[in-house]
Amino acid sequence: MPKKQPAEIDINKVAAEFIQNNIEKFVKLGTGLLKIASDKLQLHLDRTYKLYLKTVAEKCSRTKSFLIRGEPVGPASRKAKNMRKL
Protein backbone atom coordinates (compact mmCIF):
# COMPACT_ATOMS: atom_id res chain seq x y z
CA MET A 1 0.00 0.00 0.00
CA PRO A 2 1.32 3.42 -0.87
CA LYS A 3 1.78 5.88 1.98
CA LYS A 4 -0.62 8.79 2.13
CA GLN A 5 1.06 12.12 1.83
CA PRO A 6 -0.20 14.73 4.31
CA ALA A 7 -2.35 17.37 2.73
CA GLU A 8 -0.60 20.65 2.40
CA ILE A 9 -1.92 23.34 4.69
CA ASP A 10 -2.46 26.74 3.16
CA ILE A 11 -1.23 28.94 5.99
CA ASN A 12 -2.64 32.08 4.37
CA LYS A 13 -6.10 30.55 4.19
CA VAL A 14 -5.93 29.43 7.83
CA ALA A 15 -4.75 32.87 8.98
CA ALA A 16 -7.48 34.62 6.97
CA GLU A 17 -10.17 32.39 8.47
CA PHE A 18 -8.82 32.91 11.97
CA ILE A 19 -8.85 36.69 11.54
CA GLN A 20 -12.35 36.67 10.03
CA ASN A 21 -13.70 34.58 12.90
CA ASN A 22 -12.09 36.78 15.58
CA ILE A 23 -12.11 40.27 14.05
CA GLU A 24 -14.68 41.63 16.51
CA LYS A 25 -12.63 40.40 19.47
CA PHE A 26 -9.50 42.05 18.03
CA VAL A 27 -11.32 45.35 17.52
CA LYS A 28 -12.70 45.31 21.08
CA LEU A 29 -9.28 44.46 22.49
CA GLY A 30 -7.60 47.22 20.47
CA THR A 31 -10.25 49.76 21.42
CA GLY A 32 -9.94 48.85 25.10
CA LEU A 33 -6.15 49.15 25.05
CA LEU A 34 -6.30 52.52 23.29
CA LYS A 35 -8.87 53.79 25.81
CA ILE A 36 -6.67 52.72 28.73
CA ALA A 37 -3.60 54.34 27.17
CA SER A 38 -5.55 57.52 26.41
CA ASP A 39 -6.86 57.76 29.97
CA LYS A 40 -3.39 57.25 31.44
CA LEU A 41 -1.90 59.88 29.14
CA GLN A 42 -4.63 62.40 29.95
CA LEU A 43 -4.22 61.82 33.68
CA HIS A 44 -0.46 62.27 33.40
CA LEU A 45 -0.78 65.44 31.32
CA ASP A 46 -3.43 66.89 33.66
CA ARG A 47 -1.17 66.43 36.67
CA THR A 48 1.96 67.61 34.89
CA TYR A 49 0.33 70.60 33.20
CA LYS A 50 -1.32 71.77 36.43
CA LEU A 51 2.01 71.53 38.26
CA TYR A 52 3.71 73.40 35.40
CA LEU A 53 1.14 76.19 35.44
CA LYS A 54 1.34 76.49 39.22
CA THR A 55 5.14 76.72 39.09
CA VAL A 56 5.09 79.29 36.29
CA ALA A 57 2.49 81.37 38.13
CA GLU A 58 4.61 81.39 41.28
CA LYS A 59 7.76 82.35 39.35
CA CYS A 60 6.02 85.04 37.31
CA SER A 61 4.24 86.52 40.29
CA ARG A 62 7.61 87.14 41.96
CA THR A 63 9.27 88.57 38.86
CA LYS A 64 6.34 90.80 38.07
CA SER A 65 6.84 92.81 41.25
CA PHE A 66 10.54 93.06 40.41
CA LEU A 67 10.03 94.23 36.83
CA ILE A 68 7.09 96.59 37.25
CA ARG A 69 8.04 99.43 39.55
CA GLY A 70 7.49 103.14 39.80
CA GLU A 71 11.22 103.80 39.61
CA PRO A 72 14.16 102.04 37.95
CA VAL A 73 16.06 99.36 39.82
CA GLY A 74 19.82 99.11 39.67
CA PRO A 75 23.01 100.95 40.59
CA ALA A 76 21.89 104.22 38.99
CA SER A 77 18.67 104.30 41.04
CA ARG A 78 20.62 103.77 44.28
CA LYS A 79 22.77 106.77 43.48
CA ALA A 80 19.65 108.82 42.78
CA LYS A 81 18.14 107.76 46.13
CA ASN A 82 21.31 108.71 47.93
CA MET A 83 21.35 112.07 46.19
CA ARG A 84 17.74 112.74 47.27
CA LYS A 85 18.63 112.05 50.89
CA LEU A 86 21.28 114.74 50.83
Secondary structure, 3 states (H helix, E strand, C coil): CCCCCCCCCCHHHHHHHHHHHHHHHHHHHHHHHHHHHHHHHHHHHHHHHHHHHHHHHHHHHHHHHHHCCCCCCCHHHHHHHHHHHC
